[in-house]
Amino acid sequence: MTYSGRVTVGGSADVHELKDLMITKVAVGPMNNNAYLLRCRATDEQLLIDAANDADTLLGTIGDDGIASVVTTHRHGDHWQALAQVVAATGARTHAGREDAEGIPVPTDVLVDDGDTIRVGRVELTARHLVGHTPGSIALVYDDPHGHPHVFTGDCLFPGGPGRTTRPEEFNSLMDGLETKLFDVLPDETWIYPGHGNDTTLGTERPYLAEWRARGW
């Protein structure tokens, strides 16, 4: 079946099959959080992005092969409700942005900075530090050698605009980061996997950057 990126809490996962990587998207919890299971096709190693909620659903998606690591995109509580249970069950190493780690009540094994590489098997993800939604939010960029890039943006970018900020300086910081680290350097075909809701592409959102700047959110 063709991947759509549309999932619902309690519903089936959706799987995006790339040549080197399989991406399984599932929705969990009362805030309709997305969690993403990445599987290297060459080695079968797995990585989870955001153990957001409903540990049973996440562990069922992970399956008997377990996960080597789990990345928390940012410190907000709806993105780590199942983290302790998932780590206890799998022994996975934890990753989070350096500036957000102290706000996550599970010890972070690997503090992530802008430009750091996180591996899942033979696949490399590049972390992009985006300040504004939280001080240490990170997006993960997979630059697929066989196609267009794929970016896991947490709550920094959604269809229709950037993530929530509370002060003008936070909004400006987030927009600056999104533009310089994503929109300015990645093509329109880049697929965006957000922390909630449906997927989008940079090309779909790019025409509205000036509008977002003008409205301030």
Contacts in CASP RR format, 6 or more apart in sequence:
PFRMAT RR
TARGET T0000
AUTHOR 0000-0000-0000
METHOD contacts of the structure
MODEL  1
MTYSGRVTVGGSADVHELKDLMITKVAVGPMNNNAYLLRCRATDEQLLID
AANDADTLLGTIGDDGIASVVTTHRHGDHWQALAQVVAATGARTHAGRED
AEGIPVPTDVLVDDGDTIRVGRVELTARHLVGHTPGSIALVYDDPHGHPH
VFTGDCLFPGGPGRTTRPEEFNSLMDGLETKLFDVLPDETWIYPGHGNDT
TLGTERPYLAEWRARGW
3 14 0 8 1.000
3 15 0 8 1.000
3 16 0 8 1.000
3 17 0 8 1.000
4 14 0 8 1.000
5 14 0 8 1.000
5 16 0 8 1.000
5 25 0 8 1.000
5 193 0 8 1.000
5 198 0 8 1.000
5 199 0 8 1.000
6 14 0 8 1.000
6 198 0 8 1.000
7 13 0 8 1.000
7 14 0 8 1.000
7 25 0 8 1.000
7 26 0 8 1.000
7 27 0 8 1.000
7 34 0 8 1.000
8 27 0 8 1.000
8 32 0 8 1.000
9 27 0 8 1.000
9 28 0 8 1.000
9 29 0 8 1.000
9 30 0 8 1.000
9 32 0 8 1.000
9 54 0 8 1.000
10 27 0 8 1.000
10 57 0 8 1.000
11 27 0 8 1.000
13 24 0 8 1.000
13 25 0 8 1.000
13 26 0 8 1.000
13 61 0 8 1.000
14 24 0 8 1.000
14 25 0 8 1.000
14 26 0 8 1.000
15 22 0 8 1.000
15 23 0 8 1.000
15 24 0 8 1.000
15 25 0 8 1.000
16 22 0 8 1.000
16 23 0 8 1.000
16 24 0 8 1.000
16 25 0 8 1.000
16 150 0 8 1.000
16 191 0 8 1.000
17 23 0 8 1.000
18 144 0 8 1.000
18 146 0 8 1.000
18 150 0 8 1.000
19 41 0 8 1.000
19 144 0 8 1.000
19 146 0 8 1.000
20 40 0 8 1.000
20 41 0 8 1.000
20 42 0 8 1.000
20 122 0 8 1.000
20 123 0 8 1.000
20 144 0 8 1.000
20 145 0 8 1.000
20 146 0 8 1.000
21 38 0 8 1.000
21 39 0 8 1.000
21 40 0 8 1.000
21 41 0 8 1.000
21 120 0 8 1.000
21 123 0 8 1.000
21 142 0 8 1.000
21 144 0 8 1.000
22 38 0 8 1.000
22 39 0 8 1.000
22 41 0 8 1.000
23 36 0 8 1.000
23 37 0 8 1.000
23 38 0 8 1.000
23 39 0 8 1.000
23 150 0 8 1.000
23 193 0 8 1.000
24 36 0 8 1.000
24 37 0 8 1.000
24 38 0 8 1.000
24 39 0 8 1.000
24 61 0 8 1.000
25 34 0 8 1.000
25 35 0 8 1.000
25 36 0 8 1.000
25 193 0 8 1.000
25 199 0 8 1.000
26 34 0 8 1.000
26 35 0 8 1.000
26 36 0 8 1.000
26 37 0 8 1.000
26 57 0 8 1.000
26 58 0 8 1.000
26 61 0 8 1.000
27 33 0 8 1.000
27 34 0 8 1.000
27 35 0 8 1.000
27 197 0 8 1.000
28 35 0 8 1.000
28 52 0 8 1.000
28 53 0 8 1.000
28 54 0 8 1.000
28 57 0 8 1.000
28 58 0 8 1.000
28 82 0 8 1.000
29 52 0 8 1.000
29 53 0 8 1.000
29 54 0 8 1.000
29 78 0 8 1.000
29 81 0 8 1.000
30 53 0 8 1.000
31 52 0 8 1.000
31 53 0 8 1.000
31 78 0 8 1.000
31 196 0 8 1.000
32 196 0 8 1.000
32 197 0 8 1.000
33 50 0 8 1.000
33 52 0 8 1.000
33 53 0 8 1.000
33 78 0 8 1.000
33 79 0 8 1.000
33 195 0 8 1.000
33 196 0 8 1.000
34 50 0 8 1.000
34 52 0 8 1.000
34 193 0 8 1.000
34 194 0 8 1.000
34 195 0 8 1.000
34 196 0 8 1.000
34 197 0 8 1.000
35 48 0 8 1.000
35 49 0 8 1.000
35 50 0 8 1.000
35 51 0 8 1.000
35 52 0 8 1.000
35 58 0 8 1.000
35 61 0 8 1.000
36 48 0 8 1.000
36 49 0 8 1.000
36 50 0 8 1.000
36 152 0 8 1.000
36 193 0 8 1.000
37 46 0 8 1.000
37 47 0 8 1.000
37 48 0 8 1.000
37 49 0 8 1.000
37 58 0 8 1.000
37 61 0 8 1.000
37 62 0 8 1.000
37 67 0 8 1.000
38 46 0 8 1.000
38 47 0 8 1.000
38 48 0 8 1.000
38 49 0 8 1.000
38 120 0 8 1.000
38 123 0 8 1.000
38 125 0 8 1.000
39 45 0 8 1.000
39 46 0 8 1.000
39 120 0 8 1.000
40 46 0 8 1.000
40 120 0 8 1.000
40 121 0 8 1.000
40 122 0 8 1.000
40 123 0 8 1.000
42 121 0 8 1.000
42 122 0 8 1.000
43 121 0 8 1.000
43 122 0 8 1.000
44 65 0 8 1.000
45 68 0 8 1.000
45 120 0 8 1.000
45 121 0 8 1.000
46 62 0 8 1.000
46 65 0 8 1.000
46 66 0 8 1.000
46 67 0 8 1.000
46 68 0 8 1.000
46 120 0 8 1.000
47 67 0 8 1.000
47 68 0 8 1.000
47 69 0 8 1.000
47 70 0 8 1.000
47 71 0 8 1.000
47 118 0 8 1.000
47 120 0 8 1.000
47 125 0 8 1.000
48 58 0 8 1.000
48 62 0 8 1.000
48 67 0 8 1.000
48 69 0 8 1.000
48 70 0 8 1.000
48 71 0 8 1.000
48 86 0 8 1.000
48 92 0 8 1.000
49 70 0 8 1.000
49 71 0 8 1.000
49 73 0 8 1.000
49 140 0 8 1.000
49 152 0 8 1.000
49 154 0 8 1.000
50 71 0 8 1.000
50 72 0 8 1.000
50 73 0 8 1.000
50 79 0 8 1.000
50 80 0 8 1.000
50 154 0 8 1.000
50 195 0 8 1.000
51 58 0 8 1.000
51 70 0 8 1.000
51 72 0 8 1.000
51 80 0 8 1.000
51 81 0 8 1.000
51 82 0 8 1.000
51 83 0 8 1.000
51 85 0 8 1.000
51 86 0 8 1.000
51 87 0 8 1.000
52 78 0 8 1.000
52 79 0 8 1.000
52 80 0 8 1.000
52 81 0 8 1.000
52 82 0 8 1.000
53 78 0 8 1.000
53 81 0 8 1.000
53 82 0 8 1.000
54 82 0 8 1.000
55 82 0 8 1.000
55 85 0 8 1.000
55 86 0 8 1.000
55 89 0 8 1.000
58 82 0 8 1.000
58 86 0 8 1.000
59 85 0 8 1.000
59 86 0 8 1.000
59 89 0 8 1.000
59 90 0 8 1.000
62 86 0 8 1.000
62 90 0 8 1.000
66 90 0 8 1.000
66 92 0 8 1.000
67 86 0 8 1.000
67 90 0 8 1.000
67 92 0 8 1.000
68 92 0 8 1.000
68 93 0 8 1.000
68 120 0 8 1.000
68 121 0 8 1.000
69 92 0 8 1.000
69 93 0 8 1.000
69 94 0 8 1.000
69 95 0 8 1.000
69 110 0 8 1.000
69 118 0 8 1.000
69 120 0 8 1.000
70 83 0 8 1.000
70 86 0 8 1.000
70 87 0 8 1.000
70 90 0 8 1.000
70 92 0 8 1.000
70 93 0 8 1.000
70 94 0 8 1.000
70 95 0 8 1.000
71 94 0 8 1.000
71 95 0 8 1.000
71 96 0 8 1.000
71 112 0 8 1.000
71 118 0 8 1.000
71 138 0 8 1.000
71 140 0 8 1.000
72 79 0 8 1.000
72 80 0 8 1.000
72 83 0 8 1.000
72 94 0 8 1.000
72 95 0 8 1.000
72 96 0 8 1.000
72 97 0 8 1.000
72 100 0 8 1.000
72 104 0 8 1.000
72 108 0 8 1.000
73 79 0 8 1.000
73 137 0 8 1.000
73 138 0 8 1.000
73 139 0 8 1.000
73 140 0 8 1.000
73 152 0 8 1.000
73 153 0 8 1.000
73 154 0 8 1.000
73 155 0 8 1.000
73 156 0 8 1.000
73 195 0 8 1.000
74 96 0 8 1.000
74 97 0 8 1.000
74 100 0 8 1.000
74 133 0 8 1.000
74 134 0 8 1.000
74 136 0 8 1.000
74 137 0 8 1.000
74 138 0 8 1.000
74 154 0 8 1.000
74 155 0 8 1.000
74 156 0 8 1.000
75 96 0 8 1.000
75 100 0 8 1.000
75 101 0 8 1.000
75 102 0 8 1.000
75 103 0 8 1.000
75 104 0 8 1.000
75 134 0 8 1.000
75 136 0 8 1.000
76 134 0 8 1.000
76 155 0 8 1.000
79 154 0 8 1.000
79 155 0 8 1.000
79 195 0 8 1.000
80 104 0 8 1.000
80 105 0 8 1.000
80 106 0 8 1.000
83 94 0 8 1.000
83 104 0 8 1.000
83 106 0 8 1.000
84 105 0 8 1.000
84 106 0 8 1.000
86 92 0 8 1.000
87 94 0 8 1.000
87 106 0 8 1.000
93 109 0 8 1.000
93 110 0 8 1.000
94 106 0 8 1.000
94 107 0 8 1.000
94 108 0 8 1.000
94 109 0 8 1.000
94 110 0 8 1.000
95 108 0 8 1.000
95 109 0 8 1.000
95 110 0 8 1.000
95 112 0 8 1.000
95 118 0 8 1.000
96 104 0 8 1.000
96 108 0 8 1.000
96 110 0 8 1.000
96 111 0 8 1.000
96 112 0 8 1.000
96 138 0 8 1.000
97 108 0 8 1.000
97 111 0 8 1.000
97 112 0 8 1.000
97 113 0 8 1.000
97 127 0 8 1.000
97 129 0 8 1.000
97 136 0 8 1.000
97 137 0 8 1.000
97 138 0 8 1.000
98 111 0 8 1.000
98 112 0 8 1.000
98 113 0 8 1.000
98 136 0 8 1.000
99 129 0 8 1.000
99 131 0 8 1.000
99 134 0 8 1.000
99 135 0 8 1.000
99 136 0 8 1.000
100 134 0 8 1.000
100 135 0 8 1.000
100 136 0 8 1.000
100 137 0 8 1.000
100 138 0 8 1.000
101 108 0 8 1.000
101 111 0 8 1.000
110 118 0 8 1.000
112 118 0 8 1.000
112 127 0 8 1.000
112 129 0 8 1.000
112 138 0 8 1.000
113 127 0 8 1.000
113 129 0 8 1.000
114 127 0 8 1.000
114 128 0 8 1.000
114 129 0 8 1.000
114 181 0 8 1.000
115 126 0 8 1.000
115 127 0 8 1.000
115 128 0 8 1.000
115 129 0 8 1.000
116 126 0 8 1.000
116 127 0 8 1.000
117 124 0 8 1.000
117 125 0 8 1.000
117 126 0 8 1.000
117 127 0 8 1.000
118 124 0 8 1.000
118 125 0 8 1.000
118 126 0 8 1.000
118 127 0 8 1.000
118 140 0 8 1.000
119 125 0 8 1.000
123 142 0 8 1.000
124 142 0 8 1.000
124 143 0 8 1.000
125 140 0 8 1.000
125 141 0 8 1.000
125 142 0 8 1.000
125 152 0 8 1.000
126 140 0 8 1.000
126 141 0 8 1.000
126 142 0 8 1.000
126 143 0 8 1.000
127 138 0 8 1.000
127 139 0 8 1.000
127 140 0 8 1.000
127 141 0 8 1.000
128 138 0 8 1.000
128 139 0 8 1.000
128 140 0 8 1.000
128 141 0 8 1.000
128 177 0 8 1.000
128 181 0 8 1.000
128 182 0 8 1.000
129 136 0 8 1.000
129 137 0 8 1.000
129 138 0 8 1.000
130 136 0 8 1.000
130 137 0 8 1.000
130 138 0 8 1.000
130 139 0 8 1.000
130 156 0 8 1.000
130 174 0 8 1.000
130 177 0 8 1.000
130 178 0 8 1.000
130 181 0 8 1.000
131 137 0 8 1.000
131 170 0 8 1.000
131 173 0 8 1.000
131 174 0 8 1.000
131 177 0 8 1.000
132 156 0 8 1.000
132 165 0 8 1.000
132 170 0 8 1.000
132 171 0 8 1.000
132 173 0 8 1.000
132 174 0 8 1.000
133 155 0 8 1.000
133 156 0 8 1.000
133 162 0 8 1.000
133 163 0 8 1.000
133 164 0 8 1.000
133 165 0 8 1.000
133 170 0 8 1.000
133 174 0 8 1.000
137 154 0 8 1.000
137 155 0 8 1.000
137 156 0 8 1.000
139 151 0 8 1.000
139 152 0 8 1.000
139 153 0 8 1.000
139 154 0 8 1.000
139 156 0 8 1.000
139 157 0 8 1.000
139 181 0 8 1.000
139 182 0 8 1.000
140 151 0 8 1.000
140 152 0 8 1.000
141 149 0 8 1.000
141 150 0 8 1.000
141 151 0 8 1.000
141 182 0 8 1.000
141 186 0 8 1.000
142 149 0 8 1.000
142 150 0 8 1.000
142 151 0 8 1.000
142 152 0 8 1.000
143 149 0 8 1.000
144 150 0 8 1.000
147 189 0 8 1.000
148 187 0 8 1.000
148 189 0 8 1.000
148 190 0 8 1.000
148 191 0 8 1.000
149 186 0 8 1.000
149 187 0 8 1.000
149 189 0 8 1.000
149 190 0 8 1.000
149 191 0 8 1.000
150 190 0 8 1.000
150 191 0 8 1.000
150 193 0 8 1.000
151 157 0 8 1.000
151 182 0 8 1.000
151 186 0 8 1.000
151 190 0 8 1.000
151 191 0 8 1.000
151 192 0 8 1.000
151 193 0 8 1.000
151 202 0 8 1.000
152 193 0 8 1.000
152 195 0 8 1.000
153 182 0 8 1.000
153 192 0 8 1.000
153 193 0 8 1.000
153 194 0 8 1.000
153 195 0 8 1.000
154 194 0 8 1.000
154 195 0 8 1.000
155 163 0 8 1.000
155 164 0 8 1.000
155 194 0 8 1.000
155 195 0 8 1.000
155 196 0 8 1.000
156 162 0 8 1.000
156 163 0 8 1.000
156 174 0 8 1.000
156 178 0 8 1.000
157 163 0 8 1.000
157 178 0 8 1.000
157 182 0 8 1.000
157 192 0 8 1.000
157 194 0 8 1.000
157 205 0 8 1.000
158 194 0 8 1.000
158 195 0 8 1.000
158 196 0 8 1.000
158 197 0 8 1.000
158 200 0 8 1.000
159 192 0 8 1.000
159 194 0 8 1.000
159 197 0 8 1.000
159 198 0 8 1.000
159 199 0 8 1.000
159 200 0 8 1.000
159 204 0 8 1.000
159 205 0 8 1.000
160 200 0 8 1.000
160 205 0 8 1.000
160 208 0 8 1.000
160 212 0 8 1.000
161 205 0 8 1.000
161 208 0 8 1.000
161 212 0 8 1.000
162 171 0 8 1.000
162 174 0 8 1.000
162 175 0 8 1.000
162 178 0 8 1.000
162 212 0 8 1.000
162 217 0 8 1.000
163 174 0 8 1.000
164 217 0 8 1.000
165 171 0 8 1.000
165 174 0 8 1.000
165 217 0 8 1.000
168 216 0 8 1.000
171 216 0 8 1.000
171 217 0 8 1.000
175 209 0 8 1.000
175 212 0 8 1.000
175 213 0 8 1.000
179 209 0 8 1.000
182 190 0 8 1.000
182 202 0 8 1.000
183 202 0 8 1.000
183 205 0 8 1.000
183 206 0 8 1.000
183 209 0 8 1.000
186 202 0 8 1.000
187 202 0 8 1.000
188 201 0 8 1.000
188 202 0 8 1.000
188 203 0 8 1.000
188 206 0 8 1.000
189 201 0 8 1.000
189 202 0 8 1.000
189 203 0 8 1.000
190 201 0 8 1.000
190 202 0 8 1.000
190 203 0 8 1.000
191 199 0 8 1.000
191 201 0 8 1.000
192 199 0 8 1.000
192 200 0 8 1.000
192 201 0 8 1.000
192 202 0 8 1.000
192 205 0 8 1.000
193 199 0 8 1.000
194 200 0 8 1.000
END
